[in-house]
C-alpha cells in the first residue's frame, strides 16, 4: 500500500478487532497494512520471513535510529555497542522549520521512532565540522552537504563529539567502499593500463604494424580498453557523493561505451581473420563502413541502457548507473542483462569465427600457400597469438559472470572484487606477450632498429680499441 521506506514492522504491535493495528499511540487502518516477505536494504529488496508492516509514516513523520535505545553505532566494528559508562538516551532533537527557525522538540512527540537496518555502510567522519552540521525538517527529510536525504538514507546515533560530550547525529548511508579490495583492484588496473599504453604506443609508432588491418584493429581495441578502465579506476577511487548526478551518470555511461566498443573490435578482428583465410577480400570503403556501423551500434546500445535506466521498469531490471553508484549496481539484475550477456555473446561470436578460421587454414590450396608464403606466415602468427589472447579474455569474463550470478543467488554482494583487478592485469601481460611480442611487424622493427644498432655499437667499440692499440687513424 506504500513505499517500504514509509512502513514500520507491526508484528509486535497490538492488533484490533477491525484488522487495524495500534502502534506508538497511532491506529493504523487495515487498508494501510500488508504482509511482507521481503526487506529493503540500500534501496534493494531482499528475501525475508513473512511479517506484518503498516504505512505508519504516512500518518506521522518517521525517523530511524541505527541502534536500539541505550546503544550507539561503532564505526570501527560496524555494529551497535553500549557506551562505557552508559549514557542516558537523548529525548530532544533539533528541528528546522520552513523559515530556517530551529527548535528543540521531543522526538517521541513529533516522530515515530524506528530501529532498523536501512543501509549496510554508514558514513562516520567525526574529524570534519561538516559532519556535525545538518538540518532535520518536519517531514523527516535531512539536509546535509547541500543534499536532501530521505528517511531511508540515514539513521540517528549518539556519538561522542568532544571529550565526554555526546550528541545525537545522523549517519548517512554510504555507497562508497574502502579497504584492501579497492586498492588491490585499483593498483592492478593502473599497472594494466600502463602496460596497454606501452603496447599501444609501440604499435602506433611502427608504420608497418599501424597500416596493417590487424594492427589497426588492435590499436582501436587498446584505445577503448585504456579509456574504459581508466574511467572505472577513477570511479573506484572517487566517492560518488562528491560528484554531481550528471557527472556520475555520464562517466559511468562513457565507461560502458568504451568497454563494449573494445569487445566489438575483437569480434571484427576475428571475422576479418575468417575472411582472409577464406580468401575473401574486403574493400577499404566496406571496411570503413563496418567500423562506422559497429560504432553506431555501440552508441545505440549505450542509449538503450540509458533509456532502461530512466524508464518505469522494476528497479531490479535497471542498470543502476548514476543512482547509488556511478557504475552498474551489482545488486540488480541489470548488469547481467545489459553488460555480461552482450559481452559473452560478442566473445562467443569471436571464438566461433576463430574456430572456423582455424579449419579454413587447412583448406587452403598448396599453390596459395606457396605464392603467399611470407604474408601467410605473418597472418598465421598473428592469428594464433590473437586466438590465444581471445581465449584468455573469454575465460576472464566467463569467470566474472559466474561470480556475479553466484553472489546474486546468495545475496552476498561486493561492489569491487579484487580478483577482477588481478585478471585485468594478467590480460595486460598476456597482451604484451601475444599482441606485441608475437607481432611480426614489431619483431622485424625491433631486429632492425634495436638489435642491429647494438651490433653496430659493438663494432665501433672494437674499432676504437684497435685504434688505441695501433695508433692508425684509418684503422
N, C-alpha and C positions, 0 to 999 in steps of 0.2 A: 503493500500500500504506500510505501515511501522509500526514499533512498536509505541504504544501510546506515549512512552517517547520521541519520535522524532517528535512529532506533536505540532502544535500551533493552537489555535482557530482562524479561519479566518472569523467568522461571521460578524465582524465589519470592515473587510478589503475590499479593492476595487476589484470588480470582473471585469475582462477584457472581451472583445468580444469573444475571443477564448476559454473561460472557465477557463482560468488561473486566479490567484489572485495576487495582489501586496500587499506585507506586509513588512514594515520596509525596503523599498528600494530593496526588493528581489521579483522577479517574480517567483511564484510557478506554475509549469506547471500543466495542468489538470489531467495527469496520477498520480500525487502525491497528489491528493485531493480526499476526500471522505466525505460522510455524516455519522456521528457517532451518535448512540443512547445510548452510554454508556460513562462513565468516569472511570479513573483508579486512585484509592487512595490506597496507601500502596501496590501497585502491584496487586490489586484485582479489577475486573470490577464491576461497579455498574450501575444501570439504570440511564439515564439522558435524558433530552429533545433533540430532533434531532438538530444537529448543524454541521457546516462545519469545518473540520480540514485539514490541509496540512502538508506534511513532510518537514517543513522548516528547521529542524535541520540536514537534510541530505545535504542541500545546504550551510548552515553556522552553526558553533557551537552555541549551546544554553546554557544559564544559566537561572536558575529560582530564582525569588525573592519571599520571603514569603509574602510580603505585597505590596500594591500599593505604588507608589512614595510618599515620604514625611512621611511614617509611618514606624513603627518598630514592631517586634514581642514581645509582652509582655508575658513572660513565666508564670507569676502569674495568669493572666486571660486566657491565651491560645488563645489570639486574637491579632489583629493588633491595635495599638494605635498611636496617634500623640504625639511626644515628646514635653515636655514643658521646655524651649521655643522651638519652631520649629527649626529643624536643616536642613541646606541645604543638598540635596542628593549628595552623593559622585559619581563622574563620573569616577574615576580611580580604578583599581584593580590590585593586584599583580599577575603576570602570570609567571609560571615556564616553561622554555623551556627544550629541551632534555638534555642538558649538565648541568642541575641544575642552569642555569642562570635565574635570576629573573629580570623582568622588569615591570614597571608600564604602563599599556595601558588603553585607554579609552574603557569602557565597550561596548558602542554602536557601536564602530568601529570593534571590534573583535568578539562580540557575539550578538545573538538575545536574547533579554531580555523577559522572560515570567513571568507572575504573576499568579500562580495557586496553588491549594491545592494539593501538591504532597503526603503529608502524614498528618495524624491527630496529631501525637505526635512528637514534635521536641525537641531534646536534647540541653539543655542550662545549662552550668556549668561554669560560669564566674570566679569562685574562683581558678580553676586549670590552670596552664600555658599551658598545652597541648591543652586546648580548643581554644587558640588563635594561635596555631601552625598548619598550613595546607599549602598545595601546590595545586594550580589550574593549570592544564595543558591546552594546546591549544585546545584540543578536548572537553573540559568541564569536564573531569574526575577530581575528587578531591582525594587527598591523605591525610589521617589523621589517626593517631594512627596505622600506618603500614597497613592500609587497603584502597583499592581503592573504591570510591563511585561513582556510575553512576549519571547522571544528574537528574534522578527522585528520588534519595535517599537523596537529600539535597536541601536547598534553602538559599539564602543570605538575611541577615537583618542587618541594622545598630544597634549596641549595644554600650552601654557606658562601655568602658574598664577601664579607670581611671577617676578621677574627671573631668568632663566637656570635656572629650576626647572620641569621638565616632569613632568606626571602623566598616568597613563592614566585617562581619564574616559569614561563612557558618554554618547553623544549620542542623545537620544530623537527618534523620528520626529515631525515637526511637521505638523499638519493645518491650521494657521492661516497664511493668506497675508498678506504685507505688500507694500508697494510702491505705485507710482503707479496701478495698476489699481484697487486698493482705494479709494484716496482719490478718484479721479475718479468711481467708481461711487457712493460714499457721499455726496459733495458734491452731485452731480446729483440723487440720490434725495432728499436732505434738502430741497433747493430745491423739487423737485416736490411733496413732502409739504406744505411751507408754502403753495404755490400752491393745492393742493387744499383745505387747511384754509380759506383765504380764500374759495374758491368755495363750500364747504360752509357757512361762516358766513353769507354773504350770502343764499344760497338758504333757509337756515333762518330768517333774520330777517324775510324778506318773506312775509307771510301768504298772499298770492295764489299765490306760487310754491310755498310749502310745502304748501298744500292741494290743489294740482293733482296728478293721478296721475303726470304726467311729472316734476314736481318731487319728489314723494315717492320715486320710484324712483331719481332722480339723487342724492338725499340718502343713501339706503341704499347706493347704489353707491360714493359718495365715502367714506362711513364705512368700508366694507370695504377699499377701496384704501388709505386712510390707515393703518388698523390693520395691514394685511398688510405694506406696505412699511416701516412703522416697525419692525416686528419683524425684517424682513430686514436693515435697516440696523444694528440692534442686534447681530444675529448676525454681520454682516460685520465689525464693529469689535471684537467680543468673542472672545477666544481660547477655543475650546471646552474646553480643558484646565482653565480657571478656572471652568467651570460644572459643576454636578453632572450626572450622567447623566439624571436625571429632568427637571431644568430645561432642559437642552439639547434633550431629546426633546419636551417639552411645548411649548416656544416654537416649535420647528420645525413641529409639527403645528397649532398655533394660527395661525401664518402661512399654512400651506397652506389651512386652513379659510377664513380671511378672503379670500384671493386667489380661491379657487374660488367663494366666495359672490358676489364682485363680478361675475364673468362670468355667473352665474345671473341677477343683476339686469339685466344688459344684455340677456340673452335674453328675460326677462319684459317689459322695456320695448319691445323690438322686436315681440313678439307682441301687446302692448297697442295699439301703433300700427296693426297689421294689423286688429285687431278694430274699432277706431274708424273706420278708413276704409272698412271693410265694413259699418259701421253696425250692429254687433252689440254690445249693451250688456252689461256685466258688473256684477252686483250687488256691493254693498260686502262682504257676507259671503263671496261667492265669491272676491273679490279677496283678502280677508284669508286665506281658506283656501289660495289659491295661494301666497301669501307663506310661510305656515306649512309647506306641503308642500315648497316649494323649500328652506327652511331644514333640514327633516328629511332631505332627500335629500343635502345637502352634509354634514350631520353623519354620515349613513350612509357616504358616500364617505370621510370622514376616518377612521372606524373600520375601513373596509375596507382602507385603506392601512396603518393601524396593525397590522391582522391579518396583512397580507402581510409586514410588517417582522418580526413575531415568529414567522412560520411557518417551515417547513423548506424553503421554496423555495430554488433555487440563488441564490447571492448576486447574480448579475448581474440577477436579476429582482426584487430587493428595492429599495425606495426609498432605503435607506441613512440615513434620518433618525434621528439620535441615536447613530450609531456613530462613524465618523471625523469626520463633520460633523453639525451640528445641522440643516442643510437637506438637500435632495436631494443625493446623491452623483452628480456628472455623469459619473463613470467607469463607472456602471452603466446598464443599460437601463431601470431602474425609473422614472427621471424622464420618459422618453418615454411609458411605459405609463400612469402614474398622474397625470401633470401635463400634458405637452404635448398628448397625444391628447384628454383631456376638454376642455381649453381650446379646441382647434381645432374640436371637434365643437360646442361651445356657440356659438362665433363663426360657424361655418357656418350653424347654425340661425338665429342673429340676422340674418345677411346675407340669407338666404332670406326671412325674414319682412319685412325692409325692402324687398326687391325686389318681393314680392307686394303690399305696402302701396303702393308707388310706382305700380304699374299700377292698383291699386284707386282711386287718386285720380281717374284719368281716366274711371273707370266710374261716378262719382257723378252722380246726376241733376242737371240745371240748377237745379231748384227747391230742391234740398238746398243747393247752393252759395249760393243767394240767401237762403234762410231762416237759414242758419247762417254768415253772412258773416264776422263778426268772429271767432267761435270757430274756424271752419275755417281762417281765415288764421293765427291763433295756432298751431293744430295743425300746419299745413303748415310754418311757420317752424321750430318745434321739431323736426319730423320730419326736415327737410333738414339741420339742424345736427347732430342726433343721428346720422344716417346718415353724414355726413362724418366725424364723430368715430369711429364704429364702423369705417369703412374704415381709418382710421389705426391703431386698435387691432389690427385683423386683420393689417395689414402688419407691425407691430412683432412680433407673436407668430409670424407665419409666418417672419420672419427669425430669431427666437430658435430655433425648432425646426430650421430649416435649418442654422444654425451648429452646433447640438448634434450633429446627425446627421453632418455632415462631420467634426467633431472626433472623434466616436466611431469613425468608419471609419478615420481616420488615426491613431487612438490618440494624439492630441495634446490633452491635457486642460488646461483652465484653469478654476479654480473660479469666478472672477469675470471676466466680460467687461465692460470699462468702457463699451463701446458700448451695453450694456443700460441702464446708468445714463443715458446721453445720450438714449436712446429714451424712457425713463420721463419725463425732463424735457420732451422735445418733446411727449409726450402730455399732460402737465400744462398746457403752454402752449396746446395745441390745445383742451383742456377749458376753459381760461379764455376763449378766444375764442368757442368754439362752444356750450358748455353754459351759460356765464354771459353772455357778450356778446350772443349771439343769443336769449337767453330774453326773450320779450316782456313777461312779468310783471316781470322785473328792469329792463328798459328803461323801462317805464312808471313804476315806482317811482323810478328814477333821475331821470327828467324832472320828476316832481312834487316830490321831496324835495331834490334836489341842484341841478338846473338852475334851477328856479323860485326857490329860495332865493337863488341867486346873482343872479338878475334883481331880486328884491326888495331885495337889498343895494345894487345899483347905483342903484335908485330912491331909496333912503334917502340914499345919498351925494349924489345930485343935489339932493335937498331940503335937506340940510344946507348945501350950497354956496349954495343960493338964499336960505336963511335968513340966512346970514352976510352976504350981499350987500345984502339989503333991510332986514334988521333987523325983519321982520314975524314975530311968533311963530306966528300961524295958518298962514302960508305954510310 
